[in-house]
Amino acid sequence: MPTYISLARMTKEGVRDAKGIPQRVANAERLFSQLGATLKEIYLVNGRYDYVVIIDAPDDLTATRAALAVSSLGNVRTETSRAYTKAEIDQIVGGLP
């Protein structure tokens, strides 16, 4: 299953309810599961973003749907990208002219 990396920033609402983060993570796991994706890992980080989220989803549509569903709750804004494994990188580079 393809892997996606989502970089997330908390909104004002998300920061205002910082104590609710553990429950929101649990809710996100359930939401992703309902949509056919898996929240594999989530990291609270320092710097430009507040979270790095690792997601498995069967395709780009499902990953995008999951990211939009979580963002629509109003606590985070996300930037999601497809992550390629070493084997996939070899295939991509191997096809270069």
Number of C-alpha atoms within 10 A of each C-alpha: 10 15 22 22 19 21 21 22 19 18 13 12 12 18 14 11 11 13 10 11 13 10 10 17 14 11 13 19 19 15 17 22 14 11 14 16 23 22 21 12 12 15 11 10 12 8 6 9 15 15 19 19 18 18 26 21 22 13 15 15 10 16 27 15 15 25 21 15 15 20 18 11 13 13 20 20 20 19 15 20 15 16 16 13 11 9 8 11 12 11 11 11 9 9 8 6 4
